[in-house]
Amino acid sequence: MNSIASKKYLIILFIILILKSVTVWSSDLKKIKVVKEEIYLDKISFFNFNEEATSVIDSQIDYYILNFWASWCAPCIKEMKSLNELKNKFSRVKILSVSQDADLNDAKKFFSKNSYDNIEKYYDYEKNISKNFSLRGLPTTFIFNKNFKVLAKVEGIIEWDSDKFINWLRKN
């Protein structure tokens, strides 16, 4: 390949990579779907890994991110780091993870191997939490406002700690 052809090839490759990156970034926000249903976070009972009822409500929080996941779900695992980092970038958010694992020990093992300190860990005993939502798959994540009302949901993964998502959150 001569030098002119190789330069053209590199330019075309560069353009394709840029377009692909822009598509990935913009598609994250397209995955956020407004929820019209009247679902309130403060009406749902949460239980930690020790089967203790816990309140998730916090007066210092503007948004709650409720993430349904499982330790066997590769996309769920992939997005955990970005969920954890979101709290570092936007402190007025609370990340609630609800394991859908058949065995609680699988969720415990996952979190003991990974230090996601910004994520609150809950287990869906007898699927009492997920029955409030229509889950088509995992991960599925719901976004609630400071009045505990659901705003939106995301089916699949996005970069939760991206500036684009944080800006979207601040506007809603």
C-alpha positions in Angstrom: 0.0 0.0 0.0 1.5 3.4 -0.9 1.7 6.2 1.6 -1.3 8.2 0.1 -3.5 5.1 0.3 -2.4 4.3 3.8 -3.1 7.9 4.9 -6.6 7.7 3.4 -7.1 4.3 5.1 -6.1 5.8 8.5 -8.4 8.8 8.0 -11.3 6.6 7.1 -10.6 4.3 10.1 -10.3 7.4 12.4 -13.7 8.8 11.1 -15.4 5.4 11.6 -14.0 5.2 15.2 -15.2 8.7 16.0 -18.7 8.0 14.6 -18.9 4.7 16.5 -17.9 6.5 19.8 -20.5 9.2 19.3 -23.2 6.6 18.5 -22.4 4.7 21.7 -22.5 7.9 23.8 -25.7 9.2 22.4 -27.4 5.8 22.5 -27.0 5.7 26.3 -29.5 8.5 26.8 -31.8 7.0 24.2 -32.1 3.9 26.5 -33.6 6.1 29.2 -37.4 5.7 28.9 -39.9 7.8 30.8 -42.2 5.8 33.2 -45.8 7.0 33.4 -46.8 4.5 36.1 -47.3 5.7 39.7 -44.6 3.8 41.5 -43.1 5.2 44.7 -39.9 4.0 46.3 -41.1 4.8 49.8 -43.9 2.3 49.4 -41.5 -0.6 48.8 -39.9 -2.7 51.6 -36.2 -3.4 51.2 -34.3 -6.2 53.0 -30.5 -6.3 53.3 -28.4 -9.5 53.0 -29.2 -10.3 56.6 -33.0 -10.3 56.0 -33.3 -7.1 58.0 -35.8 -4.5 56.8 -34.1 -1.3 56.0 -35.2 2.2 55.0 -33.6 3.5 51.8 -35.0 7.0 52.3 -32.5 9.8 52.9 -33.3 13.6 53.1 -29.9 14.4 51.6 -30.7 12.5 48.3 -32.1 14.0 45.2 -32.2 10.8 43.1 -32.4 7.1 43.7 -31.1 4.6 41.2 -32.7 1.2 41.7 -30.8 -1.5 39.9 -32.1 -5.1 39.4 -29.1 -7.4 38.7 -27.7 -10.9 39.2 -24.2 -12.3 39.6 -24.6 -14.5 36.6 -25.6 -11.6 34.3 -22.5 -10.4 32.4 -24.0 -6.9 31.5 -25.0 -6.5 35.1 -21.5 -7.1 36.2 -20.1 -4.8 33.5 -22.2 -1.8 34.7 -21.5 -2.2 38.4 -18.3 -0.1 38.3 -20.0 2.8 36.6 -22.9 2.7 39.1 -20.4 2.8 41.9 -18.5 5.7 40.3 -21.7 7.7 39.8 -21.9 8.3 43.5 -18.3 9.7 43.5 -19.3 12.2 40.7 -22.8 13.0 41.9 -23.1 12.7 45.7 -26.9 13.5 45.9 -27.7 10.1 44.4 -28.3 6.8 46.2 -27.5 3.5 44.3 -29.7 0.6 45.4 -28.9 -2.8 44.0 -31.4 -5.6 44.3 -30.1 -9.1 43.6 -32.2 -11.4 41.6 -29.9 -14.4 42.2 -31.6 -17.6 43.1 -29.1 -18.0 46.0 -28.2 -15.1 48.2 -24.7 -16.5 48.7 -24.0 -15.8 45.0 -24.7 -12.1 45.5 -22.7 -12.1 48.7 -19.7 -13.7 47.0 -19.9 -11.2 44.2 -19.7 -8.2 46.5 -17.1 -9.8 48.7 -14.8 -10.0 45.6 -15.6 -6.5 44.4 -15.4 -3.4 46.6 -18.3 -1.3 45.4 -18.7 0.7 48.6 -21.1 3.3 47.0 -23.8 0.6 46.2 -26.3 -0.4 48.8 -27.0 -4.1 48.6 -30.4 -5.7 48.9 -31.8 -9.1 48.2 -35.2 -9.8 46.6 -36.5 -12.4 49.0 -39.5 -14.2 47.4 -39.4 -11.5 44.7 -41.3 -9.0 46.8 -39.5 -6.0 45.4 -39.5 -7.0 41.7 -43.3 -7.7 41.7 -43.8 -3.9 41.8 -42.0 -3.6 38.4 -42.3 -5.2 35.0 -38.8 -6.6 34.4 -38.2 -8.0 31.0 -34.6 -8.8 31.7 -31.5 -7.9 33.6 -30.1 -5.5 34.2 -33.1 -3.2 34.6 -32.7 0.1 36.4 -35.3 2.6 37.6 -34.6 6.2 38.4 -36.6 7.9 41.2 -36.7 11.6 42.2 -36.4 13.1 45.7 -40.2 12.7 46.1 -39.6 8.9 45.6 -41.6 8.9 42.4 -40.3 6.9 39.5 -39.1 9.0 36.6 -37.6 6.6 34.1 -36.1 3.2 33.5 -33.2 1.7 31.6 -33.3 -1.8 30.2 -29.7 -2.9 29.6 -26.6 -1.0 30.5 -25.4 2.5 30.2 -22.4 4.5 31.5 -24.0 5.7 34.7 -21.1 7.9 35.6 -20.9 9.7 32.3 -21.2 13.5 32.1 -24.1 13.0 29.7 -26.1 11.0 32.1 -25.3 13.2 35.1 -26.4 16.2 33.1 -29.6 14.4 32.1 -30.2 13.6 35.8 -29.7 17.2 36.8 -32.3 18.4 34.2 -35.0 15.9 35.4 
